[in-house]
Amino acid sequence: MPVAPLYLFTGPEAGERNDAILELRVQARKRVGMLDEYTFYAAETRVSDIMSLLLNESLFAAARFIVVKGAEQIKRKEDIALIESWVNSAGINTCSSILILVSEDISCDKKLELLVPKPNKRIFWELFESRKEQWLFNFFKKNGYSLAQDAAAVILELVENNTEALRSECSRFFLCFDKGHLITADEADKMLAHNREESAFTLFDALCDMTKAPRYRLESGLEIFQKLRLSKDSSSVQLIAGLTYCFRRLNVWHRLYLENPAPSDSDLKNHGFASKKSQSLYRAASRIWDSLAVGRILAVLADSDIEIRTSGTAGEESVICMLLYTIVIKNGMPVAAYEMSSW
């Protein structure tokens, strides 16, 4: 019996996940020829509309290739039943169209997962620090450049934690230097730190600036958030994911110093704090938020993520603003009603 052309790709490693989707697309084109290609977001498109596309033949292409992002939001029984009906018909008949469900979470609704053939399910885990370093060296070598060891540490501190972001940011070097050039730590810092766009990581840096009082750290954070909202790739869910990653790292920092009050450089590097800039950042952050505060903040981040995913984009600005207020001013403690009304 043919395997239904339904795939589920989950996990935070966007680069490898996108490579897997590209490989499926290439294979499908070789097999059937021209494709109608679509990308949808589960929060914005009805599952019934997606199923209609899959079930109806295209006038100009042999098959449809559909990617649905945010698949963790597909939970309604009616929606899962529609997908199940298509899976059953696609499994019995020869179906050239492909449906790929994508989520940055590790898992989706269990009933939805059960519909996906086992060979078609993959979790793209975040790369270990050693693998990210090796990926960087291979990427520069493949493009005709070499990379200093300390430059790799700088890049990993300044760029979002997945290979898709690393590939995008590091491609800048190939426009500025001749092939065969050795990229140094100073060059990496100038290229990325001085020209870097705002992100969850620059936001976290601003929230950790101990030279400013909490009120001014909050103002800086809100300014960065407003800039991010105006960017073409604005995503509050990704912003929360980036902040969650930073506070999880801060949690690792606290545990490391709890086990050993004077960790060696090797200990710090093994736990992902290789560069002096990273150590300075998390040292400052640990003075602002103790381990209990970090636990509370991670819980608030999770709650805010759920609220935005369930309520959509309408109220996301107020959710993020209140989130930043809770992190900076309240250190993760609940905000009282009178505080909200007077803020």
Secondary structure, 3 states (H helix, E strand, C coil): CCCCCEEEEECCCHHHHHHHHHHHHHHHHHHHCCEEEEEEECCCCCHHHHHHHHHCCCCCCCEEEEEEECHHHCCCHHHHHHHHHHHHHHHHCCCCCEEEEEECCCCCCHHHHHHCCHHHEEECCCCCHHHHHHHHHHHHHHCCCEECHHHHHHHHHHCCCCHHHHHHHHCCHHHHCCCCCEECHHHHHHHHCCCCCCCHHHHHHHHCCCCCCHHHHHHHHHHHHHHHHHCCCCCHHHHHHHHHHHHHHHHHHHHHHHHCCCCCHHHHHHCCCCCHHHHHHHHHHHHHCCHHHHHHHHHHHHHHHHHHHHHCCCCHHHHHHHHHHHHHCCCCCCCCHHHHHHC
